[in-house]
Amino acid sequence: MLAHSALCLALDELPPTSGQVTTAAAMGDALLERLRAAGLRFQVAFAR
């Protein structure tokens, strides 16, 4: 994940942001697409 984050920052077109932002705000869908292509899967679990 760290390597793909670095590649995303260096090579991908990212959304315009400024200041201190979270990873999701800084890299958005570009990072998600890279991670999915690498075989990572994400799911949301709801607490009861």
Summary of the structure (lengths in Angstrom):
residues: 48
radius of gyration: 12.3
end to end distance: 29.6
largest distance: 40.6
contacts: 88
relative contact order: 0.20
helix: 52%
strand: 0%
